């Protein structure tokens, strides 16, 4: 009987491992009752709405999670990227700037970790406060599961679009933890190893094109970054330039692409504009700057 139980357990473990490799797996970021910044007893409410342009549009989140997308084993590089969809800190463009991005990363051998961070923005305090806790926790949980998920804990990056790009920049430059530790995962670093900022918003001070906000200001510990935006982007026009200049002054590896036109919010969707090829440029940068050495 003991042998039968052991065999059953091994079969179940094999099934779970196969399932993980074949389809995305959702993981709650916080233990029950441990979500920082929430009032006791606040009820979870997630409303998914289909938007013709962006697909799945998540409008309310109080129970953050990550969804892990693994590439095929034969092309898996061991790198992972936490993905922060945009949406003005009010909604999440979950398909356009989340799921579709994870699927692209899988094609180039990278694990995609889509972050379902808290929206809408808090009524008080900084708009990024709760999302920053979620992003830092996502990086730590990813590193804590490095062995189980076959990830190199020193190749965990972050990627964000628009407000999600702001969140990625804030997370890349936060000196301290945004929340009190709750378990062993929180003993790990919450700073990513590399950063992708795709039409990031709110990076520079108002009426100061090349001056970064305090929370996005770079220092010698800021990770290398890849940045993209267009000149006709009315939401994130010069923040990428300010961020790039900050990295350049500190001799931190960075690559910036500014295209003439393309607007804002295109994600990976094909268009007739040259900016549509940014994923190819990002792939080249990733292979050269991140994956080139163990």
BELWO-V652083 format. One record per residue. N is the residue number from 1. RES is the residue in one small letter. PHI is phi in radians with two decimals (999 if undefined). OMEGA is omega in whole degrees, -180 to 180 (999 if undefined). D_CENTER is the distance of its C-alpha to the mean C-alpha in Angstrom with 1 decimal. Layout:
[[N & RES & PHI & OMEGA & D_CENTER] [N & RES & PHI & OMEGA & D_CENTER]]
//
This chain:
[[1 & x & 999 & 179 & 46.5] [2 & x & -1.08 & 179 & 44.2] [3 & x & -1.12 & 179 & 43.6] [4 & x & -1.13 & 179 & 42.8] [5 & x & -1.12 & 180 & 40.2] [6 & x & -1.12 & 179 & 38.7] [7 & x & -1.09 & 179 & 38.6] [8 & x & -1.09 & 180 & 37.0] [9 & x & -1.14 & 180 & 34.3] [10 & x & -1.16 & 177 & 33.6] [11 & x & -1.10 & 179 & 33.5] [12 & x & -1.10 & 179 & 31.1] [13 & x & -1.09 & 178 & 28.8] [14 & x & -1.10 & 179 & 29.1] [15 & x & -1.12 & 179 & 28.3] [16 & x & -1.11 & -180 & 25.1] [17 & x & -1.10 & 179 & 24.0] [18 & x & -1.12 & 180 & 24.9] [19 & x & -1.09 & -179 & 23.1] [20 & x & -1.09 & -178 & 19.8] [21 & x & -1.25 & -172 & 20.2] [22 & x & -1.61 & -176 & 21.3] [23 & x & -2.55 & -179 & 19.1] [24 & x & -1.12 & -179 & 15.7] [25 & x & -2.18 & 179 & 16.0] [26 & x & -1.59 & -179 & 14.8] [27 & x & -2.31 & 175 & 14.8] [28 & x & -1.15 & -178 & 15.5] [29 & x & -1.35 & -173 & 13.7] [30 & x & -2.14 & 172 & 16.9] [31 & x & -1.08 & -179 & 20.6] [32 & x & -0.94 & 178 & 22.8] [33 & x & 1.38 & -176 & 23.9] [34 & x & -1.98 & -180 & 21.5] [35 & x & -1.25 & -177 & 18.8] [36 & x & -1.26 & 174 & 19.2] [37 & x & 1.48 & 179 & 20.3] [38 & x & -1.85 & 176 & 21.8] [39 & x & -1.19 & -180 & 25.5] [40 & x & -1.03 & 176 & 27.3] [41 & x & 1.46 & 180 & 27.9] [42 & x & -1.12 & -173 & 25.4] [43 & x & -1.49 & 176 & 25.0] [44 & x & -1.21 & 177 & 22.0] [45 & x & -2.58 & 177 & 21.8] [46 & x & -2.08 & 179 & 19.4] [47 & x & -2.01 & 178 & 20.8] [48 & x & -1.74 & 179 & 19.7] [49 & x & -2.15 & 179 & 21.4] [50 & x & -1.51 & 178 & 21.7] [51 & x & -1.86 & -177 & 21.5] [52 & x & -1.02 & -176 & 23.4] [53 & x & -1.59 & -172 & 21.0] [54 & x & -1.85 & -179 & 17.4] [55 & x & 1.44 & -178 & 18.4] [56 & x & -1.14 & -175 & 17.2] [57 & x & -2.14 & -177 & 16.8] [58 & x & -1.55 & -172 & 15.9] [59 & x & -1.89 & 179 & 17.9] [60 & x & -2.51 & 179 & 18.3] [61 & x & -2.40 & 173 & 16.2] [62 & x & -2.17 & 178 & 17.7] [63 & x & -2.12 & -174 & 16.8] [64 & x & -1.14 & 177 & 13.1] [65 & x & -2.66 & 169 & 12.0] [66 & x & -2.17 & 174 & 9.7] [67 & x & -2.10 & -172 & 11.0] [68 & x & -1.73 & 178 & 11.4] [69 & x & -1.96 & -179 & 12.7] [70 & x & -1.71 & 174 & 14.9] [71 & x & -1.35 & 174 & 16.7] [72 & x & -1.04 & -174 & 20.5] [73 & x & -1.01 & -175 & 21.9] [74 & x & -1.23 & 178 & 24.0] [75 & x & -2.03 & -176 & 21.2] [76 & x & -1.14 & -179 & 18.6] [77 & x & -1.53 & -176 & 17.8] [78 & x & 1.57 & 178 & 16.4] [79 & x & -1.43 & 178 & 13.1] [80 & x & -2.43 & 180 & 9.7] [81 & x & -2.34 & 173 & 6.2] [82 & x & -1.41 & -173 & 3.3] [83 & x & -1.84 & -179 & 2.5] [84 & x & -1.94 & 177 & 3.7] [85 & x & -1.09 & 177 & 7.3] [86 & x & -1.57 & -179 & 10.0] [87 & x & 2.51 & 175 & 13.4] [88 & x & 1.16 & -174 & 15.0] [89 & x & 1.05 & 177 & 13.9] [90 & x & -2.00 & 176 & 16.5] [91 & x & -2.39 & 173 & 15.1] [92 & x & -2.05 & 173 & 12.1] [93 & x & -1.39 & -162 & 12.7] [94 & x & -1.20 & 178 & 11.6] [95 & x & -1.43 & -176 & 13.4] [96 & x & -0.98 & -173 & 13.4] [97 & x & -2.05 & 179 & 9.7] [98 & x & -2.37 & -176 & 8.4] [99 & x & -1.04 & -178 & 11.2] [100 & x & -1.12 & 179 & 12.8] [101 & x & -1.25 & 177 & 9.9] [102 & x & -1.06 & 179 & 9.8] [103 & x & -1.13 & 175 & 13.6] [104 & x & -1.12 & 179 & 13.7] [105 & x & -1.04 & 178 & 11.8] [106 & x & -1.02 & -179 & 14.4] [107 & x & -1.16 & 178 & 17.1] [108 & x & -1.85 & 173 & 16.6] [109 & x & 1.44 & -177 & 16.4] [110 & x & -2.02 & 175 & 12.8] [111 & x & -1.27 & 177 & 11.4] [112 & x & -1.74 & -179 & 8.5] [113 & x & -2.08 & -176 & 6.9] [114 & x & -1.40 & -177 & 6.4] [115 & x & -1.62 & 177 & 6.1] [116 & x & -1.72 & -174 & 9.5] [117 & x & -1.57 & -172 & 9.8] [118 & x & -1.24 & 172 & 13.3] [119 & x & -2.46 & -1 & 14.9] [120 & x & -1.31 & -177 & 17.3] [121 & x & -1.04 & -180 & 17.4] [122 & x & -1.11 & -179 & 19.8] [123 & x & -1.25 & 180 & 23.4] [124 & x & -2.22 & 178 & 23.8] [125 & x & 1.41 & -178 & 22.1] [126 & x & -1.23 & -177 & 19.0] [127 & x & -1.11 & -176 & 16.8] [128 & x & -1.64 & -171 & 13.7] [129 & x & -1.02 & 179 & 15.5] [130 & x & -1.13 & 177 & 14.6] [131 & x & -1.02 & 179 & 10.9] [132 & x & -1.11 & 176 & 10.9] [133 & x & -1.00 & -179 & 12.7] [134 & x & -1.15 & -179 & 10.3] [135 & x & -1.17 & 178 & 7.2] [136 & x & -1.10 & 178 & 10.0] [137 & x & -1.12 & 180 & 11.4] [138 & x & -1.08 & 179 & 8.5] [139 & x & -1.13 & -180 & 8.7] [140 & x & -1.16 & 179 & 12.4] [141 & x & -1.12 & 177 & 12.9] [142 & x & -1.10 & 178 & 11.3] [143 & x & -1.15 & -180 & 13.7] [144 & x & -1.13 & -180 & 16.4] [145 & x & -1.78 & -175 & 16.4] [146 & x & -0.98 & -179 & 16.5] [147 & x & -1.18 & -178 & 20.0] [148 & x & -1.14 & -177 & 19.9] [149 & x & -1.68 & 179 & 16.9] [150 & x & 0.98 & -178 & 18.4] [151 & x & -2.11 & 173 & 15.6] [152 & x & -1.41 & -176 & 16.4] [153 & x & -1.13 & 178 & 15.2] [154 & x & -1.74 & 176 & 15.7] [155 & x & -2.31 & 178 & 13.3] [156 & x & -1.94 & -178 & 9.9] [157 & x & -1.89 & 178 & 7.5] [158 & x & -2.41 & -179 & 4.3] [159 & x & -2.40 & -180 & 4.3] [160 & x & -2.52 & 177 & 5.4] [161 & x & -2.01 & 173 & 8.8] [162 & x & 0.93 & 177 & 11.7] [163 & x & -1.07 & 175 & 11.2] [164 & x & -1.15 & 174 & 7.4] [165 & x & -1.19 & 173 & 8.3] [166 & x & -1.04 & 179 & 10.6] [167 & x & -1.06 & 179 & 8.3] [168 & x & -1.10 & 179 & 6.4] [169 & x & -1.19 & 178 & 10.1] [170 & x & -1.08 & 180 & 11.5] [171 & x & -1.12 & -179 & 9.5] [172 & x & -1.23 & -175 & 10.6] [173 & x & -2.09 & -180 & 14.1] [174 & x & -1.23 & -179 & 14.8] [175 & x & -1.38 & -175 & 18.0] [176 & x & -2.16 & 175 & 18.4] [177 & x & -1.23 & -180 & 16.9] [178 & x & -1.44 & -178 & 16.5] [179 & x & -2.61 & 178 & 18.3] [180 & x & -1.32 & -178 & 21.2] [181 & x & -1.10 & -180 & 20.8] [182 & x & -2.16 & 179 & 21.6] [183 & x & -2.80 & -176 & 21.7] [184 & x & -1.12 & 179 & 21.6] [185 & x & -1.03 & -177 & 17.8] [186 & x & -1.36 & 172 & 17.8] [187 & x & -1.45 & -178 & 20.0] [188 & x & -1.54 & 180 & 17.2] [189 & x & -1.16 & 177 & 15.4] [190 & x & -1.81 & 180 & 12.2] [191 & x & -1.59 & -180 & 11.8] [192 & x & -1.19 & 180 & 9.6] [193 & x & -1.53 & 177 & 12.0] [194 & x & -2.77 & -170 & 10.8] [195 & x & -2.41 & 170 & 8.8] [196 & x & -2.00 & 177 & 8.6] [197 & x & -2.04 & -176 & 9.7] [198 & x & -1.92 & -169 & 11.1] [199 & x & 0.61 & -178 & 13.7] [200 & x & -1.18 & -180 & 12.2] [201 & x & -1.88 & 170 & 14.5] [202 & x & 1.06 & -179 & 16.5] [203 & x & -1.47 & -176 & 16.3] [204 & x & -1.83 & 179 & 20.1] [205 & x & -1.19 & 179 & 22.9] [206 & x & -1.06 & 180 & 25.0] [207 & x & 1.09 & 177 & 27.8] [208 & x & -2.44 & -169 & 26.6] [209 & x & -0.99 & -174 & 24.9] [210 & x & -1.94 & 179 & 24.3] [211 & x & -1.98 & -178 & 23.8] [212 & x & -1.31 & 173 & 20.4] [213 & x & -1.19 & -179 & 20.0] [214 & x & -0.98 & -176 & 20.5] [215 & x & -1.33 & 178 & 17.1] [216 & x & -1.92 & -179 & 15.5] [217 & x & -1.15 & -175 & 18.6] [218 & x & -1.47 & 173 & 18.1] [219 & x & -2.51 & -175 & 20.3] [220 & x & -1.15 & 179 & 21.4] [221 & x & -1.69 & 180 & 18.5] [222 & x & -1.16 & -180 & 15.7] [223 & x & -1.28 & 175 & 14.1] [224 & x & -0.97 & -174 & 14.9] [225 & x & -2.46 & 173 & 13.1] [226 & x & -2.06 & -174 & 13.4] [227 & x & -2.26 & 179 & 14.0] [228 & x & -2.44 & 164 & 15.4] [229 & x & -2.80 & 180 & 17.4] [230 & x & -2.05 & -178 & 20.9] [231 & x & -1.19 & -179 & 24.0] [232 & x & -1.69 & 177 & 24.6] [233 & x & -1.39 & -176 & 21.3] [234 & x & -1.41 & -178 & 22.8] [235 & x & -1.71 & -178 & 19.6] [236 & x & -2.27 & -173 & 17.9] [237 & x & -1.57 & -173 & 20.9] [238 & x & -2.16 & -178 & 21.2] [239 & x & -1.04 & 180 & 18.3] [240 & x & -1.09 & 179 & 16.9] [241 & x & -1.12 & 179 & 20.5] [242 & x & -1.06 & -179 & 20.7] [243 & x & -1.16 & 179 & 17.6] [244 & x & -1.06 & -179 & 19.0] [245 & x & -1.07 & 178 & 22.4] [246 & x & -1.09 & 178 & 21.3] [247 & x & -1.18 & -179 & 19.8] [248 & x & -1.07 & 180 & 22.9] [249 & x & -1.07 & -179 & 25.3] [250 & x & -1.72 & -179 & 23.9] [251 & x & 1.02 & 175 & 24.0] [252 & x & -1.62 & -178 & 20.4] [253 & x & -0.95 & -179 & 19.5] [254 & x & -2.68 & 177 & 17.9] [255 & x & -2.37 & -177 & 18.3] [256 & x & -2.12 & 176 & 18.6] [257 & x & -2.14 & 178 & 19.6] [258 & x & -2.02 & -179 & 21.4] [259 & x & -1.77 & -176 & 23.0] [260 & x & -1.10 & -175 & 25.9] [261 & x & -2.52 & -178 & 24.9] [262 & x & 2.54 & 176 & 22.4] [263 & x & 1.25 & -172 & 21.4] [264 & x & -2.47 & 172 & 18.1] [265 & x & 1.45 & -177 & 15.9] [266 & x & -1.53 & 180 & 16.8] [267 & x & 1.00 & 176 & 13.6] [268 & x & -1.85 & -177 & 15.0] [269 & x & -1.17 & -179 & 18.3] [270 & x & -1.11 & 174 & 21.3] [271 & x & -2.38 & 177 & 23.5] [272 & x & -1.46 & -177 & 26.6] [273 & x & -1.49 & 179 & 24.9] [274 & x & -1.00 & -180 & 24.1] [275 & x & -1.06 & -179 & 20.5] [276 & x & -1.09 & -179 & 20.0] [277 & x & -1.60 & -178 & 20.1] [278 & x & -1.02 & 179 & 17.0] [279 & x & -1.06 & 177 & 15.3] [280 & x & -1.15 & 178 & 18.5] [281 & x & -1.14 & 180 & 18.3] [282 & x & -1.14 & 178 & 14.7] [283 & x & -1.09 & 178 & 16.0] [284 & x & -1.07 & 179 & 19.0] [285 & x & -1.11 & -179 & 17.2] [286 & x & -1.05 & -179 & 15.0] [287 & x & -1.14 & -177 & 18.4] [288 & x & -1.40 & -171 & 20.3] [289 & x & -1.66 & -174 & 18.3] [290 & x & -1.96 & -173 & 16.2] [291 & x & -1.64 & -173 & 18.1] [292 & x & -1.20 & -177 & 21.5] [293 & x & -2.44 & 176 & 22.5] [294 & x & -1.41 & 999 & 22.1]]
//
